[in-house]
Amino acid sequence: MFSNFKERIISAIAPDLPPLPGNSERAIGAGSGHHHNSTHQRLRFAASGGQPMPDKFPYARPPFLQLLTQDELRASADHNVRPIIVPRDINLLPWGTGYAECVNSGKSEWNEDQGAFCRQVLSDPEHKHPDLPYTYFGIFDGHAGYGAALAASHQFHHILHEKLVDCLELLLPRDADATNSGGDRNKLNPTFPHPIYFQRRVTKDELIIGALESAFFNMDSLIAQDSDRYRDAGGCTACVSLFIDGKMYVANAGDSRAVLCQRRATPERPQANTDSGIEPDPLEASCYPVPFSADHTPETERERLLNVARLKPHLMGKHYVAMEYAKRPHIKDMGQRILCRQGTMRGWTYKTLTMEDLCMPVVNGEGKRSRLLGTLGVTRGFGDHELLAINTGIQIKPFLTPHPDVKQRDLTQVVSIPDEDNRDGDYGVLVMATDGLWDVSENDAVSRTVFQTLSKYPTEKHRYTMVAQELVARARGKINDSGHWRLADSKAAATVDDISVIVIPVCQYYKEHVEWTQNYKRDLEHRRRQAQANMAQEAVNVLNGVFAEEAHVVEEEEEGEVVVHEARISHIQTEVPRRVDGTLEETLVVELTPSLEHVHIQNADSAVESRKENVNDKDKEASTTRQQKGRKGKGKH
């Protein structure tokens, strides 16, 4: 009851602010301009007995914005003010990355864009290799609802991590010496395949690109599986970047865009225009953009869509035709020749118009106004599994694909001279944004804005956040007295769509990668030294064990020898008085000496030898004394 009363108070104070999705149903038919029909939503509501299904994830803005209360969410969705939202704590994003967003001017109740980032580590379960960190950023532009974009922002990084773990053993850094020597080949973990087990050698780039592509397909399949349990999520585009192992990968499906803004270190000073007397700005002349994605729209993918329709005509029913005409055919042109082309044809030809040619083309319109089956303005992305074409009820999903285009850049090959202080220009600043920015901003203009803003804030920690805020502000424009949003510089119409921008300083990642590489080398050297020390200690332990065993054996031999020697001496001493014949006494003396000499020869230890020699000397003296006594006894007789 108190909640309902609070809603009425807020509606009376700010009637333009929409109610939260959890408290009221989402408006049927709200879209972002990609398509304007929600027949599939109405069918699903009707099939559920009039009770709408719940959302899988409650509506929220990206967590790093820290919009935690309902009032803050409503304020961020004010279509009259269109506030620019930036993170409260810039430390939540790595490397000082900038982010800014603003809601549309009334096309949909809520901002259907979503942003995400994640920092993860690939760890070896056996701890044979050092951990490999990576960072991921994603931006998702929803249409026909916020569900697909919200699901992708919550789940895509988990799917990507699983795909990277699948090829973990091949991605982790290895000790080149140990690998080349083949010492670890017999100790490989059978759970992870080694390159020697592959029928075809693959590179790390191919594995990472494959992980990104398969993650896109799995994310789309997950949204399809959830369609039976949760409210229709609509669809969304996806543009993600992955920073791993000193490289940057950008994957895109849809009309969101990623542009690497760069600047020359020592630009040539342009010649002044003598007629106007205006000297060009050297900063503006030195900036240039490098596209890292391509827009996937019915206009850019016309050839692929027409080819799908030509190969599978049953997907069109009898409502569409897989042809492209130089002009839209009318019934009055029946029987006349018209310029056209079919499927993947690059040239044009003539044909005579028939009734089939009067059907709507699979792709109609041009540029940003081009539509697939007259309904959808994008041709790649997640979701749209329940989307039906306007007026015909034909499913659009068979023409859509989540397959992304992936581009990569090896940052270790970038040449940057420290004296020039041009790290942002050499490594570049990656700008990822939804089509709300690119609809009214060219790549060149965005690149100039980036470096102009960075030059104003050369040392501030939040400089990249200021870049993102400036880009959003220029694309949003200002509202005039008539209530229309206009660009500040040209008075042209500003964007009416949601705008979300991520500004990533690539050089900051590379500094982190260099530091990780140094730590990795130190760790590797420490492991080598530790292994050598362990081997040396094991060798010492083995030798000590051998020596101890030999000493024990020698000691036993010495003890046994002394006992035998004493026993023999006592035996002789007891026998001598009984012997009267001198011959027998001499025989005893002769037998005793060789036995002691034989023991002396078989013992290798010097200490034992000396002891035995002493014993031999004593024995000889004793035997000599006995002989002398015997001779004296004989003489007496």
PEVEN-V537908 format. One record per pair of residues at least 6 apart in sequence whose C-alpha atoms are under 6 Angstrom apart, sorted by the first residue. I is the first residue (numbers start at 0). J is the second residue. Records with the same first field share a line. If there is no record, write none. Layout:
# PEVEN-V537908
I->J ; J
This chain:
# PEVEN-V537908
16->73 ; 77
28->36 ; 37
29->107 ; 143
30->107 ; 142 ; 143
31->106 ; 142
33->375 ; 376
34->374 ; 375
39->385 ; 386 ; 387
44->51
52->229 ; 230
53->229 ; 230
54->229 ; 230
55->229
61->114
64->86
76->102 ; 109
78->104 ; 105
81->101 ; 102
82->101
83->100 ; 101
84->99 ; 100
85->98 ; 99
94->507
96->463 ; 502 ; 503
97->463 ; 464 ; 467 ; 501 ; 502
98->464 ; 467 ; 500 ; 501
99->467 ; 468 ; 500
100->498 ; 499
101->498
102->110 ; 497
103->495 ; 496 ; 497
104->495
110->497
111->141 ; 145
112->139 ; 140 ; 141
113->138 ; 139 ; 148
114->137 ; 138
115->136 ; 137 ; 152
116->135 ; 136
117->134 ; 135
118->133 ; 134
119->132 ; 133
120->131 ; 132
121->130 ; 131
122->130
133->242 ; 243
134->241 ; 242
135->240 ; 241
136->239 ; 240
137->238 ; 239
138->238
139->148 ; 236 ; 237
140->235 ; 236
141->148 ; 234 ; 235
142->234 ; 235
143->233
144->233
146->232
147->232 ; 233 ; 234 ; 235
148->235
158->214
159->214
162->210
168->191
215->401
216->401
219->381 ; 382
233->382 ; 383
234->381 ; 382 ; 383
235->380 ; 381
236->252 ; 253 ; 380
237->251 ; 252
238->250 ; 251
239->249 ; 250
240->248 ; 249
241->247 ; 248
245->410 ; 512
246->408 ; 409 ; 410
247->407 ; 408
248->406 ; 407
249->405 ; 406
250->403 ; 404 ; 405
251->403 ; 404
252->379 ; 380 ; 403
253->294 ; 295 ; 377 ; 379 ; 380
254->294 ; 295
255->432 ; 433 ; 434
256->292 ; 431 ; 432
257->291 ; 292 ; 430 ; 431
258->289 ; 290 ; 291 ; 429 ; 430
259->288 ; 289 ; 427 ; 428 ; 429
260->288 ; 427 ; 428 ; 446
261->286 ; 287 ; 424 ; 427
262->285 ; 286 ; 424
263->285
264->421
266->285
271->278
283->447
288->443 ; 446
295->378
296->377 ; 378
297->369 ; 370 ; 371
298->366 ; 369
302->343
305->321 ; 342
306->342 ; 343
308->321
309->321
318->358
319->358 ; 359 ; 360 ; 361
320->358 ; 360 ; 361
321->361
322->341
323->339 ; 340
324->339
325->338 ; 339
333->352
334->351 ; 352
335->351 ; 352
336->350 ; 351
337->349 ; 350
338->348 ; 349
339->347 ; 348 ; 349
340->347
361->372
362->370 ; 371
363->369 ; 370
370->376
374->388
378->399
379->399 ; 400 ; 401
380->401
381->401
384->396
387->393 ; 394 ; 395
415->425
422->506
426->505 ; 506
427->505
428->503 ; 504 ; 505
429->502 ; 503
430->501 ; 502
431->500 ; 501
432->499 ; 500
433->499
435->496 ; 497 ; 498
436->474 ; 498
449->466
452->466
456->462
467->500
475->493 ; 494
476->484 ; 485 ; 486 ; 487 ; 493
477->484 ; 485
478->484
484->493
485->491 ; 492 ; 493
486->493
